[in-house]
């Protein structure tokens, strides 16, 4: 099958490589040194999914008509990326693999003539050097976004991708997005401090901030009548307990969550963007919680503070100490 992957970063690059390894005709979009490296040597996959040098076509935009397109850009780049490739997208199924809550709606507005399906990548992947993607922890892909008689595109995409990695179709995709949003709370603090996710939870002050941000996210979701989907050992009951238990006990949940990532230092996607000098998707992660709170007349001060600190690091290129983070997040 001819598969186009728009955005061959950590997630898109990993998916492109395993699809190419399975014999699919894969073309990817990339820019700068990453594009040059892929054109010269292919796309190197390593880590938990094995090592493979994938020979894929690469350009800044798609150059031939695919039969299936995976959109794995940062959330803020979705609309412009789809516009850049609009000539090849009409009537083509699109799988949007993104964090946050807004990817599906944005893609459907930008590609109204395509069947748009959402996906959540539960594997951990890093893009730290041009032309190379490292999967640091295995995990499935969850897909959804269509219900009942309209889920044919979802099941079709799940069948194709299910040949190269575990794929599960979720009817409650919004609930899954919110559960993943709780998981993605691990992204902000590495971006602010320069530490790996594992180092963040090993620091008592940062672990407390992480736990507070997760609790706040769950409470805002409940106010928005979200029915959490069970993912990565998290479910509605456990997330409810996170908001009710004393803080020292609640801290066990993020500790267990990070333990599932394995021992290989995980920088998180937001820190990877910081290191590459790119804009992060923090406004679509913690920022999504802030907007959801505002929609029901509430505030999300922990998440708002983390958004502010990530943007500060983006501007200054200077990481912030754990003690200063704890002081500023917990200020009155």
Secondary structure as GFF3:
##gff-version 3
##sequence-region A 1 332
A	DSSP	beta_strand	2	6	.	.	.	ID=ss1
A	DSSP	alpha_helix	10	21	.	.	.	ID=ss2
A	DSSP	beta_strand	25	29	.	.	.	ID=ss3
A	DSSP	alpha_helix	32	41	.	.	.	ID=ss4
A	DSSP	beta_strand	43	47	.	.	.	ID=ss5
A	DSSP	beta_strand	52	54	.	.	.	ID=ss6
A	DSSP	beta_strand	57	59	.	.	.	ID=ss7
A	DSSP	beta_strand	68	71	.	.	.	ID=ss8
A	DSSP	three_ten_helix	75	77	.	.	.	ID=ss9
A	DSSP	alpha_helix	78	84	.	.	.	ID=ss10
A	DSSP	three_ten_helix	86	88	.	.	.	ID=ss11
A	DSSP	beta_strand	93	97	.	.	.	ID=ss12
A	DSSP	alpha_helix	103	110	.	.	.	ID=ss13
A	DSSP	beta_strand	116	121	.	.	.	ID=ss14
A	DSSP	beta_strand	124	129	.	.	.	ID=ss15
A	DSSP	beta_strand	132	137	.	.	.	ID=ss16
A	DSSP	beta_strand	141	144	.	.	.	ID=ss17
A	DSSP	three_ten_helix	148	150	.	.	.	ID=ss18
A	DSSP	alpha_helix	152	161	.	.	.	ID=ss19
A	DSSP	beta_strand	167	169	.	.	.	ID=ss20
A	DSSP	alpha_helix	173	183	.	.	.	ID=ss21
A	DSSP	alpha_helix	186	193	.	.	.	ID=ss22
A	DSSP	alpha_helix	197	202	.	.	.	ID=ss23
A	DSSP	alpha_helix	204	223	.	.	.	ID=ss24
A	DSSP	alpha_helix	236	244	.	.	.	ID=ss25
A	DSSP	alpha_helix	247	259	.	.	.	ID=ss26
A	DSSP	alpha_helix	268	275	.	.	.	ID=ss27
A	DSSP	three_ten_helix	282	284	.	.	.	ID=ss28
A	DSSP	alpha_helix	286	295	.	.	.	ID=ss29
A	DSSP	alpha_helix	301	316	.	.	.	ID=ss30
A	DSSP	alpha_helix	322	329	.	.	.	ID=ss31
###
